[in-house]
Amino acid sequence: MLGDLTEPWGIAFLPNGDALVTERDGRLLHLTEGGAAVEVSGLPEVWAEGQGGLLDVMVPADFAESREVFLTYSKPQDGGQAGTALASARLSDSGTALEGLTDLFVMTPGGTRGQHFGSRVVEGPEGHLFVTIGERGNAELAQDLSVHNGTTLRLGRDGSIPEDNPFVGQDGAQPEIWSYGHRNPQGAAIDTSGQFWVVEHGAQGGDEINRVERGTNFGWPVISYGVNYNGTPIGEGQQKEGMAQPVHYWDPSIAPSGMAFHSGSDFPAWEGHALIGSLKFNYIAVMDPADWSEVQIESDETLRVRDVEEAPDGSLWFLSVGNGAVYRMTPAD
């Protein structure tokens, strides 16, 4: 366990077992195997207001050769606005600095509201980057392909746009978009088969697990299993032709956060299971994809779980915002 963290948001592992942890106010920490925490320099300026700030961190499979890391953050924009951005940089040989930080993507438009940045980044099986973008509190924009609000993106490692993205060449559509109709996907992961998944916040009720396919419309705010916070209905109901259904939804909402699929190394019974943090009810959900049944891990440590990840040695780690700490979870003797 490492404590005294300020709103930890994302964790990713280097091949040697060291970890990188983001803090929302703009710090990146390098946690060494010996337990030391070193602050990494060279970070971008972040818009650390509301839910915005320095958000996710991802270490690609070829880090041993490239030393490249990827970050998502809320980037300050003109007029007091901010938008979700994706950046890449090289981690110095000493592990204490980011070198050559470059923005690969910045959403358009940004906004002045402080909610719904989404902001997970994962590496796909073909080396593409999948990035989640919330609708920034403008629900209707999640159905508008001319903007990035409420979407997942698929990008090349250098920020380029793959030619087989679903909306490439479509007039008025942003070519980075892979799927749309999302509200605020704050968890994302690739399973052992290479399938891309997201978990996202509903309104009052209606948090979702979604199996993301090319070009899919997930319906927000036209369909939802939740209601508005004042109790009024959302959109047109729970289903509509041409809009995908979640594989699972929670009502009441659990405020789902980071997501990982376990290899079964430390916990063989959980092989292939999804682990999802709950910010609202202070637990980790262990979900069986066969039927999405749920087992809850709840303890004094699981206070507002923001991220869950598997380390190179197969152990499971999670971030607690409530405790300001990172924990390593091991099987009981």
C-alpha positions in Angstrom: 0.0 0.0 0.0 1.1 3.5 -0.8 -0.8 6.4 0.8 -0.9 10.2 0.9 -2.1 10.5 -2.7 -4.3 13.3 -3.9 -7.2 12.0 -5.9 -5.4 9.2 -7.8 -7.1 8.5 -11.1 -5.1 6.1 -13.3 -2.5 3.4 -12.8 -0.4 1.5 -15.4 2.6 -0.8 -15.1 6.0 -0.9 -16.5 7.4 -4.3 -17.6 9.7 -4.5 -14.5 6.7 -4.1 -12.1 7.1 -0.4 -11.4 3.9 1.6 -11.7 2.8 5.0 -13.0 0.0 6.7 -11.1 -1.8 9.9 -12.1 -3.3 12.4 -9.6 -6.1 14.5 -10.9 -4.5 17.8 -9.9 -1.7 17.2 -12.4 1.0 15.0 -10.9 2.4 11.8 -12.2 4.1 9.5 -9.8 6.6 6.7 -10.6 6.2 3.9 -7.9 9.3 1.7 -7.7 9.3 -1.9 -6.7 11.0 -0.8 -3.5 8.0 1.3 -2.5 9.4 4.8 -3.3 7.2 7.3 -5.1 9.1 9.8 -7.4 7.3 12.7 -9.0 7.7 12.7 -12.8 8.4 16.0 -14.5 7.3 17.2 -18.0 3.6 17.0 -17.6 1.1 19.1 -19.6 -0.8 22.0 -18.2 -4.2 20.6 -17.1 -7.6 22.1 -16.4 -8.1 20.7 -12.9 -11.6 21.7 -12.2 -14.7 19.7 -11.5 -14.0 16.2 -12.8 -11.2 17.5 -15.1 -7.5 17.2 -14.6 -4.7 14.7 -15.3 -6.7 11.5 -15.9 -5.6 8.2 -17.4 -2.1 6.7 -18.1 -1.3 3.8 -20.4 1.9 1.8 -21.0 1.9 0.1 -24.4 3.1 -3.5 -24.9 6.3 -2.3 -26.6 7.4 0.0 -23.8 10.7 -2.0 -23.2 11.8 -0.8 -26.7 9.9 2.5 -27.1 9.7 3.8 -23.5 6.5 5.5 -24.8 3.6 6.3 -22.4 0.2 7.8 -23.1 -1.9 10.2 -21.0 -5.4 11.6 -21.2 -6.2 14.9 -19.5 -8.5 17.9 -19.7 -6.7 20.5 -21.8 -7.3 24.2 -21.2 -8.8 25.9 -24.3 -9.7 29.4 -25.3 -12.6 31.1 -23.5 -12.3 29.2 -20.3 -13.1 26.0 -22.0 -11.5 22.5 -21.7 -11.6 19.3 -23.7 -10.4 15.8 -23.3 -6.9 15.3 -24.9 -4.6 12.4 -25.6 -0.8 12.9 -25.4 2.3 10.7 -25.8 5.8 11.1 -24.4 8.9 9.1 -23.7 9.7 8.2 -20.1 13.3 9.1 -19.4 15.8 6.3 -18.7 15.8 7.4 -15.1 12.0 7.2 -14.9 11.8 10.8 -13.5 10.8 12.8 -16.6 8.5 12.8 -19.6 10.4 13.8 -22.8 8.9 15.2 -26.0 5.3 15.4 -24.8 3.0 15.7 -27.8 -0.7 16.0 -28.1 -2.1 13.4 -30.4 -5.7 14.4 -30.1 -7.8 17.2 -28.6 -11.6 17.0 -28.7 -13.7 19.5 -30.5 -15.5 21.4 -29.2 -14.4 21.7 -25.6 -16.7 23.2 -23.0 -16.9 25.2 -19.8 -18.7 22.5 -17.7 -16.7 20.5 -15.3 -18.2 17.1 -15.8 -18.1 14.0 -18.1 -14.6 13.9 -19.6 -14.7 10.1 -19.9 -11.0 9.7 -20.5 -9.7 6.1 -20.4 -7.1 5.0 -23.0 -6.4 1.4 -23.8 -4.2 -0.3 -26.5 -6.1 -2.5 -28.9 -4.9 -5.9 -30.2 -3.6 -4.4 -33.4 -1.8 -1.5 -31.7 -4.5 1.1 -32.2 -5.5 3.3 -29.3 -9.1 3.4 -28.0 -10.0 6.6 -26.1 -13.3 7.3 -24.3 -14.9 10.8 -24.4 -17.8 11.9 -22.2 -20.5 14.1 -23.5 -19.3 17.0 -21.2 -22.8 17.5 -19.8 -24.3 18.3 -23.2 -26.4 15.1 -23.6 -27.8 15.9 -27.1 -24.3 16.1 -28.6 -23.7 12.3 -28.0 -25.9 11.7 -31.1 -24.1 14.3 -33.2 -21.2 12.8 -35.2 -19.9 16.3 -36.1 -18.4 16.5 -32.6 -16.5 14.2 -30.3 -18.8 14.4 -27.3 -20.1 11.1 -26.0 -17.9 8.8 -28.2 -15.1 6.3 -28.2 -12.2 7.0 -30.6 -9.9 4.7 -32.5 -6.5 6.2 -33.4 -3.1 5.2 -34.6 -0.2 5.3 -32.2 0.9 8.6 -33.7 -2.6 10.1 -33.6 -3.4 9.2 -37.2 -6.8 8.1 -38.3 -7.2 4.5 -39.4 -8.7 4.3 -42.9 -11.2 1.6 -41.8 -12.7 3.7 -39.0 -16.5 3.7 -39.6 -17.1 7.3 -40.4 -14.0 8.1 -42.5 -15.2 10.0 -45.5 -18.7 10.7 -44.2 -19.6 14.3 -44.6 -20.0 16.1 -41.3 -18.6 13.3 -39.2 -15.5 13.2 -37.1 -13.3 10.5 -38.5 -11.7 9.5 -35.2 -15.1 8.2 -33.9 -15.4 4.4 -33.3 -18.8 4.4 -31.4 -21.1 7.0 -30.1 -24.2 7.6 -28.0 -22.2 7.3 -24.7 -22.8 9.4 -21.6 -19.6 9.2 -19.6 -17.4 6.1 -20.1 -14.9 6.2 -17.2 -13.8 2.6 -17.5 -12.4 0.7 -20.5 -10.5 -2.6 -21.1 -9.6 -5.2 -23.7 -10.5 -8.8 -22.8 -8.3 -11.8 -23.6 -10.0 -12.2 -27.0 -9.1 -8.6 -28.0 -12.7 -7.3 -27.5 -13.0 -3.7 -26.5 -15.4 -2.9 -23.5 -16.5 0.2 -21.7 -18.3 0.9 -18.5 -20.1 4.2 -18.2 -22.1 6.3 -15.8 -25.8 6.6 -16.3 -27.9 9.4 -14.7 -30.0 8.2 -11.8 -29.8 4.5 -12.5 -28.7 3.1 -15.8 -24.9 2.6 -15.4 -23.8 0.3 -18.2 -21.3 -2.3 -19.4 -21.1 -2.0 -23.2 -19.4 -4.4 -25.7 -18.1 -1.9 -28.2 -18.3 -2.7 -31.9 -17.3 -0.6 -34.9 -19.8 2.2 -35.6 -22.3 1.3 -32.8 -24.8 3.8 -31.4 -25.4 3.2 -27.7 -28.4 5.5 -27.6 -27.7 8.2 -25.0 -29.8 10.3 -24.4 -32.5 8.8 -26.6 -32.6 5.5 -24.6 -31.5 4.8 -21.0 -32.3 2.5 -18.1 -32.0 5.5 -15.7 -34.0 8.6 -15.1 -33.1 12.3 -14.6 -32.0 13.4 -11.2 -35.3 15.1 -10.7 -37.1 11.7 -11.4 -38.4 12.6 -14.9 -38.0 10.1 -17.8 -35.0 10.3 -20.1 -35.6 10.2 -23.9 -37.9 7.7 -25.5 -37.6 4.7 -23.2 -35.2 1.8 -22.8 -34.9 0.5 -26.4 -35.0 1.8 -29.9 -34.2 0.3 -33.3 -30.7 1.0 -34.4 -29.4 1.6 -30.9 -27.5 -1.0 -29.0 -28.4 -2.5 -25.6 -25.9 -2.8 -22.7 -24.8 -6.3 -21.8 -25.5 -5.3 -18.2 -26.8 -2.3 -16.3 -27.0 -1.2 -12.7 -30.0 0.3 -11.0 -29.3 2.0 -8.6 -26.2 3.4 -10.0 -22.8 2.3 -8.6 -20.8 5.0 -10.3 -18.5 2.6 -12.1 -14.9 3.5 -12.7 -11.8 1.6 -13.9 -12.1 -1.8 -15.5 -9.8 -4.7 -16.0 -10.0 -8.4 -17.1 -8.1 -10.8 -14.9 -5.8 -13.4 -16.4 -6.5 -15.7 -13.5 -2.9 -15.7 -12.3 -3.5 -14.8 -8.7 -7.2 -15.6 -8.5 -7.8 -18.7 -10.8 -11.6 -18.6 -10.2 -11.7 -15.1 -11.7 -10.0 -16.0 -15.0 -11.6 -13.9 -17.7 -13.7 -12.0 -15.2 -14.1 -8.2 -15.3 -13.2 -6.2 -12.3 -14.9 -2.8 -12.0 -14.5 -0.2 -9.3 -17.5 1.5 -7.7 -17.1 5.1 -6.6 -20.5 5.3 -5.0 -20.8 2.1 -3.0 -17.1 1.6 -2.2 -16.4 -1.9 -3.6 -14.9 -3.8 -6.5 -17.3 -5.7 -8.7 -16.1 -9.1 -10.0 -18.3 -9.8 -13.0 -18.6 -13.2 -14.8 -19.0 -12.4 -18.5 -21.0 -15.7 -18.9 -24.0 -14.1 -17.3 -22.6 -10.8 -15.7 -23.3 -12.1 -12.2 -21.5 -10.0 -9.6 -19.4 -10.7 -6.5 -18.5 -7.7 -4.4 -15.1 -7.1 -2.8 -15.7 -4.6 0.0 -13.4 -3.5 2.8 -12.0 -0.4 4.5 -9.6 -0.2 1.6 -12.2 0.0 -1.2 -13.3 3.5 -0.5 -14.3 5.2 -3.8 -12.3 2.8 -6.1 -11.2 4.8 -9.2 -9.1 2.3 -11.1 -8.3 -1.5 -11.1 -5.4 -3.0 -13.1 -3.4 -6.2 -13.3 0.3 -6.0 -12.9 2.8 -8.0 -15.0 3.1 -10.6 -12.3 -0.6 -11.2 -12.3 -1.4 -9.4 -9.1 -4.4 -7.0 -8.9 -4.0 -3.4 -7.9 -6.6 -0.7 -7.3 -6.7 3.0 -6.5 -8.9 4.4 -3.6 -9.8 8.0 -3.9 -11.3 8.0 -0.5 -8.2 6.7 1.2 -5.8 8.5 -1.2 -4.0 5.2 -1.7 -2.9 2.5 -4.1 -3.4 -1.1 -2.9 -2.1 -4.5 -4.0 -4.7 -7.3 -3.6 -3.5 -10.8 -2.9 -5.4 -14.1 -2.3 -6.1 -15.1 1.3 -3.8 -17.8 2.7 
